[in-house]
Amino acid sequence: MSDQPHDVLEDAIGSVVAVDLKDGEVLEGELSGYDQHLNLVLSADEDTTIIRGDNVVSIHL
């Protein structure tokens, strides 16, 4: 596994992650995708959430 953020996220696609946000909220779901700005797409049941990368504090794999 590489230490580059995009490589770590690529390896985590399809895995359940917890995302800590700046406002203190924690979102959990399956990482469905991301982009070059580290915007994240999480899926949980039938819900899909898109998180702006600048709101993310940390991602727990």
GUGUZA-65150 format. One record per residue (C-alpha): residue in three letters; y, z, x negated; residue number from 1. Coordinates in steps of 0.1 Angstrom, whole numbers, plus 5000, padded with zeros to 4 digits. Each point is the difference from the previous one (the first is absolute). Layout:
<rs>
<r resn="Ala" y="Y" z="Z" x="X" resi="NUM"/>
...
</rs>
This chain:
<rs>
<r resn="Met" y="5000" z="5000" x="5000" resi="1"/>
<r resn="Ser" y="5035" z="4991" x="4987" resi="2"/>
<r resn="Asp" y="5030" z="5023" x="5000" resi="3"/>
<r resn="Gln" y="5022" z="4974" x="5016" resi="4"/>
<r resn="Pro" y="5010" z="5010" x="5036" resi="5"/>
<r resn="His" y="4991" z="4966" x="5015" resi="6"/>
<r resn="Asp" y="4965" z="5001" x="4984" resi="7"/>
<r resn="Val" y="4994" z="5035" x="5013" resi="8"/>
<r resn="Leu" y="5011" z="4989" x="5035" resi="9"/>
<r resn="Glu" y="4978" z="4969" x="4998" resi="10"/>
<r resn="Asp" y="4970" z="5021" x="4992" resi="11"/>
<r resn="Ala" y="5009" z="5023" x="5030" resi="12"/>
<r resn="Ile" y="5001" z="4972" x="5026" resi="13"/>
<r resn="Gly" y="4976" z="5010" x="5028" resi="14"/>
<r resn="Ser" y="5000" z="5037" x="4990" resi="15"/>
<r resn="Val" y="5015" z="5029" x="5019" resi="16"/>
<r resn="Val" y="5032" z="5013" x="4984" resi="17"/>
<r resn="Ala" y="5026" z="5027" x="5008" resi="18"/>
<r resn="Val" y="5036" z="4990" x="4995" resi="19"/>
<r resn="Asp" y="5027" z="5027" x="4994" resi="20"/>
<r resn="Leu" y="5034" z="4988" x="5013" resi="21"/>
<r resn="Lys" y="5035" z="5011" x="4990" resi="22"/>
<r resn="Asp" y="5005" z="5018" x="5033" resi="23"/>
<r resn="Gly" y="4970" z="5022" x="4994" resi="24"/>
<r resn="Glu" y="4977" z="4982" x="5024" resi="25"/>
<r resn="Val" y="4965" z="4991" x="4988" resi="26"/>
<r resn="Leu" y="4983" z="4968" x="5015" resi="27"/>
<r resn="Glu" y="4963" z="4993" x="4996" resi="28"/>
<r resn="Gly" y="4981" z="4968" x="5006" resi="29"/>
<r resn="Glu" y="4982" z="4971" x="4984" resi="30"/>
<r resn="Leu" y="5021" z="4981" x="4975" resi="31"/>
<r resn="Ser" y="5000" z="4965" x="5014" resi="32"/>
<r resn="Gly" y="5026" z="4985" x="4977" resi="33"/>
<r resn="Tyr" y="5031" z="5003" x="4979" resi="34"/>
<r resn="Asp" y="5026" z="4977" x="4984" resi="35"/>
<r resn="Gln" y="5020" z="4998" x="4968" resi="36"/>
<r resn="His" y="5025" z="5026" x="5013" resi="37"/>
<r resn="Leu" y="4971" z="5024" x="5006" resi="38"/>
<r resn="Asn" y="5005" z="4998" x="5037" resi="39"/>
<r resn="Leu" y="4967" z="5012" x="5015" resi="40"/>
<r resn="Val" y="4979" z="4990" x="5031" resi="41"/>
<r resn="Leu" y="4978" z="5028" x="5014" resi="42"/>
<r resn="Ser" y="4975" z="4996" x="5027" resi="43"/>
<r resn="Ala" y="4987" z="5029" x="5021" resi="44"/>
<r resn="Asp" y="4978" z="4993" x="5030" resi="45"/>
<r resn="Glu" y="5019" z="4972" x="5018" resi="46"/>
<r resn="Asp" y="5034" z="5009" x="4986" resi="47"/>
<r resn="Thr" y="5016" z="4983" x="4971" resi="48"/>
<r resn="Thr" y="5029" z="5016" x="4981" resi="49"/>
<r resn="Ile" y="5023" z="4983" x="4975" resi="50"/>
<r resn="Ile" y="5017" z="5024" x="4975" resi="51"/>
<r resn="Arg" y="5030" z="4989" x="4980" resi="52"/>
<r resn="Gly" y="4993" z="5006" x="4963" resi="53"/>
<r resn="Asp" y="5032" z="5018" x="4995" resi="54"/>
<r resn="Asn" y="4989" z="5028" x="5024" resi="55"/>
<r resn="Val" y="4968" z="5007" x="4981" resi="56"/>
<r resn="Val" y="4999" z="5031" x="4978" resi="57"/>
<r resn="Ser" y="4963" z="4998" x="4991" resi="58"/>
<r resn="Ile" y="4967" z="4985" x="5010" resi="59"/>
<r resn="His" y="4967" z="5020" x="4999" resi="60"/>
<r resn="Leu" y="4969" z="4979" x="4996" resi="61"/>
</rs>
